[in-house]
C-alpha cells in the first residue's frame, strides 16, 4: 500500500514490528512533558504489550534522539526516562 500521507508511512522497525509516524506519535505523547515535548522525559506509562513497549522506545528515539530507560513497575507499567531533545542535540 502506498500513501501520500506521512502519518501513515512506516518510519520505524524493530524485529518483526513496524510503526507508522502516527503510531509513534500516539505512544510518544503518553510520556512527553506537558509544557514542552523537547524537555527531559520522566513519566510512567501503562503499555498493553511488547509491541507498545518497543514502540515507545522507538518513539522516544525517533522524536528526541535520546535513548530511554524503561523500568518495569509491575502491572504493565513502566517508568520512562530520557534526556530529551534539547539535551540530545546539545542545546
C-alpha positions as CSV (number, residue, x, y, z in Angstrom):
1,X,0.0,0.0,0.0
2,X,1.3,3.4,-0.9
3,X,0.2,6.6,0.7
4,X,0.9,10.3,0.3
5,X,0.1,10.9,4.0
6,X,3.3,11.0,6.1
7,X,1.4,10.0,9.2
8,X,0.6,6.6,7.7
9,X,4.1,5.9,6.5
10,X,6.2,3.3,8.4
11,X,9.1,5.2,10.0
12,X,10.5,2.7,12.5
13,X,11.1,-1.0,12.7
14,X,12.3,-3.3,15.4
15,X,12.4,-7.1,14.7
16,X,9.1,-8.1,13.2
17,X,7.4,-4.9,14.4
18,X,6.8,-1.8,12.3
19,X,5.3,1.6,13.3
20,X,3.9,4.5,11.4
21,X,4.6,8.1,12.3
22,X,1.1,8.3,13.7
23,X,1.6,5.2,15.9
24,X,4.9,6.6,17.3
25,X,3.4,10.0,18.0
26,X,0.5,8.3,19.8
27,X,2.9,6.5,22.0
28,X,5.3,9.5,22.5
29,X,2.6,11.8,23.8
30,X,2.0,9.5,26.7
31,X,5.3,10.4,28.2
32,X,6.1,13.9,27.0
33,X,6.4,16.8,29.4
34,X,3.1,18.7,29.4
35,X,4.8,22.1,28.8
36,X,7.2,21.2,26.0
37,X,7.9,17.8,24.3
38,X,11.6,18.7,24.0
39,X,12.2,18.6,27.7
40,X,13.6,15.6,29.6
41,X,11.2,12.7,30.0
42,X,10.3,11.2,33.4
43,X,6.9,9.6,33.2
44,X,5.0,6.4,34.0
45,X,3.2,4.7,31.1
46,X,0.9,1.7,31.0
47,X,1.7,-0.4,28.0
48,X,-0.6,-3.2,26.6
49,X,2.0,-5.5,25.1
50,X,5.6,-5.9,23.9
51,X,4.7,-4.0,20.6
52,X,3.8,-0.9,22.6
53,X,6.9,-1.3,24.9
54,X,9.2,-1.5,21.9
55,X,7.2,1.2,20.1
56,X,7.5,3.6,22.9
57,X,11.3,3.1,22.9
58,X,11.4,3.7,19.2
59,X,9.2,6.8,19.6
60,X,11.4,8.4,22.1
61,X,14.5,7.8,19.9
62,X,12.7,9.0,16.8
63,X,11.4,12.2,18.2
64,X,14.2,13.2,20.7
65,X,17.3,11.4,19.5
66,X,17.8,10.2,23.1
67,X,17.6,6.6,24.3
68,X,15.1,6.0,27.1
69,X,15.4,3.7,30.1
70,X,12.2,1.7,30.7
71,X,12.0,0.3,34.2
72,X,9.2,-2.3,34.9
73,X,7.0,-1.3,37.8
74,X,4.6,-4.2,37.5
75,X,1.2,-4.5,36.0
76,X,2.4,-3.4,32.5
77,X,3.5,-0.1,34.0
78,X,6.9,1.3,33.1
79,X,8.9,4.3,34.3
80,X,10.3,6.0,31.2
81,X,13.2,8.4,31.5
82,X,15.3,10.1,28.7
83,X,17.4,13.2,28.5
84,X,15.0,14.6,25.8
85,X,15.5,16.5,22.6
86,X,17.3,19.6,24.0
87,X,20.0,17.6,25.8
88,X,20.3,15.1,22.9
89,X,21.1,17.8,20.4
90,X,23.3,19.8,22.8
91,X,21.0,22.8,23.1
